[in-house]
Amino acid sequence: MKRLVLFLAAFLLSESSYAANLFAGQAKVEAVCSQCHGLKKSSADAPFPRLFERDFAYLQMALQQYRDKTRKSDIMNAVAGLLSDEDIDNIAAYYDNIHPASK
């Protein structure tokens, strides 16, 4: 029972800090990512992948790899190279929270 209470407390605390970053993530997405990837949908002929269909862990890992240049793309290496860990988490959280009804 004690483990359950501790787990729930940790979950609630992490959810509140996670949600607080969505506004920062949205601002960064609108200013940077949406130029190529769109906000909630991309045009049919866009050469860039849609990010709103990706989950948090995938986006976080991909952005870190682009930033660290272990995943190669001239454009993404330059863009992600300017992102902090907090920026990456905020962007991934924002895209992860776009629900199908809002797409």
C-alpha positions in Angstrom: 0.0 0.0 0.0 2.8 2.4 0.9 4.4 1.8 -2.5 1.2 2.6 -4.3 0.8 5.9 -2.4 4.4 6.8 -3.2 3.9 5.9 -6.9 0.7 7.9 -7.1 2.4 10.9 -5.4 5.3 10.7 -7.8 3.0 10.4 -10.8 0.9 13.4 -9.7 4.0 15.6 -9.1 5.5 14.6 -12.5 2.2 15.3 -14.3 1.9 18.8 -12.9 5.5 19.7 -13.9 5.0 18.0 -17.2 1.8 20.0 -18.0 3.5 23.3 -16.9 6.0 22.9 -19.8 3.3 22.5 -22.5 3.0 26.3 -23.0 6.8 26.7 -23.3 6.8 23.7 -25.8 4.0 25.3 -27.8 5.8 28.6 -28.0 9.0 26.9 -29.2 7.1 24.7 -31.7 5.3 27.8 -33.1 8.5 29.8 -33.4 10.8 27.0 -34.7 9.4 23.6 -35.6 6.2 24.6 -37.3 8.0 26.4 -40.1 8.8 23.0 -41.6 6.8 20.4 -39.7 3.5 22.3 -39.1 1.7 22.7 -35.9 -1.1 20.1 -35.9 -0.9 19.0 -39.6 1.4 19.5 -42.5 0.5 20.2 -46.1 0.0 17.2 -48.3 3.2 17.9 -50.3 5.5 18.8 -47.4 8.8 17.0 -47.5 9.1 17.0 -43.7 7.6 14.4 -41.4 4.6 15.3 -39.2 5.7 15.5 -35.6 2.2 15.5 -34.0 1.9 11.8 -34.5 5.1 11.0 -32.6 5.3 10.1 -29.0 7.3 11.9 -26.3 10.1 9.4 -26.0 10.7 9.2 -29.7 10.8 13.0 -30.2 13.0 13.5 -27.1 15.5 10.9 -28.4 15.5 12.2 -32.0 16.0 15.8 -30.9 18.9 14.9 -28.6 20.5 12.8 -31.3 20.2 15.7 -33.8 21.6 18.1 -31.2 24.5 15.8 -30.4 25.0 15.1 -34.2 24.7 11.3 -33.8 21.7 11.6 -36.2 22.7 13.4 -39.3 20.7 16.2 -41.0 22.3 19.5 -41.8 19.1 21.4 -41.1 18.1 19.5 -37.9 21.6 19.4 -36.5 21.7 23.2 -36.8 18.2 23.8 -35.4 18.5 21.2 -32.6 22.0 22.4 -31.7 20.3 25.5 -30.3 18.0 23.5 -28.0 18.5 22.9 -24.3 17.4 19.7 -22.6 14.4 21.7 -21.2 13.5 22.9 -24.7 13.6 19.3 -26.0 11.4 18.1 -23.2 8.9 20.9 -23.7 8.7 20.3 -27.5 8.3 16.6 -27.1 5.6 17.1 -24.4 3.7 19.5 -26.6 3.6 17.3 -29.6 2.8 14.2 -27.4 -0.2 16.0 -26.0 -1.9 16.8 -29.3 -4.8 14.5 -29.3 -6.5 13.0 -32.4 -9.6 15.2 -32.0 -7.4 18.3 -32.2 -5.5 17.2 -35.2 
